[in-house]
């Protein structure tokens, strides 16, 4: 099966909808918009397709009830808005899907849930079981407690990782823009890009940034499509108003052709969505071992440590030229590492104890980063 037929024939589908497609300019949930979306998704679910809905809108939905005129800039107020808005959002979905005899289940995730082994396995089990029970999972970032994620978050990349996590057949990104264009679609002469087969198709394309109530933009949507297609999941990007056509495989929006298979969800997030909490500077030999020979990172190859991080956090690995070459999940706290630098694991085990006879970062927890352009 090739092309947009894969959207029409998908038996397990992830649909992501953005804040601006769900709310009024005043920040309140737009009941008509929600119901229109659910009309499309409910019909598809009744036809037998397993659906996961990744929905933004919690912060936006909290603006009206809190009397806020615009998205707050400070983290504490964003979290408060998310706390209020998430309840409003899930209540609306519960009521709307009930019209089709369908039940929804709320799933709130953070970056840690995708990166840490036990967390992402739990998330996978939960989502899979919900689908088996006929529930429509409604996924959102856990904005109420998120810190780095709430400033970064857009849910586009989260949707791509969820698609990989549940082995989805396809993903649909719904926005307030009907497709990817080669320039600002508000300007005369901008042309819709109907299909993207690879990075070369995006050369010279101007990508917009964030919208009014959300934090995403075309940049994050293209990045999300890249994550999903890199894991073998085809993607359609279009406006929420075109959701019905998109799900039938019609020629709307932009279709991103899938590529190969990626080794795992945690590493997918680590490469494309995680932010390093610190830096480890490597000598040339360590760079060759980690990047060239795909080996674990040992203390002997590290010359400098920066940042305040804990064991299990993502850290960026820098080469002698001052550029990031890889990212990994570190096995030590930042405060422990300076004493280990330049020393072999055998030496560390004999002087500090057997618990130190382990790598700084295991090779299974390292992703190689593409060179910066």
Buried (B, 14 or more C-beta within 10 A) or exposed (E): EEEBEBBBEBEBBBBBBBBBBBBBEEBBBBEEBBBBBBBBBBEBBEEEBBBBBBBBBBBBBBBBBBEBEEBBEEEEBBBBBBBBBBBBBBEBBBBBBEEBEBEBBBBBBBBBBBBBEEBBBEBBEBBBEBBEEEBBBBBBBBBBEBEEBBEBBBBBBBBBBBBBBBEBBBBBBBBBBBBBBBBEBEEEEBEEBEEBEEEEBBEEBEBBEBBEBBBBBBBBBBBBBBBBBBBBBBBBBBBBBBBBBBBEBBEBBBBBBBBEEBEBBBBBBBBBBBEBBBBBBBBEEBBBBBBEEEBBBBBBBBEEBBBEBEEBBBBBBBBEEEEBBBBBBBBBEBEBBEEBBEBEBEBBBEEBEEEBBBBBBBBBBBBBBEEEE
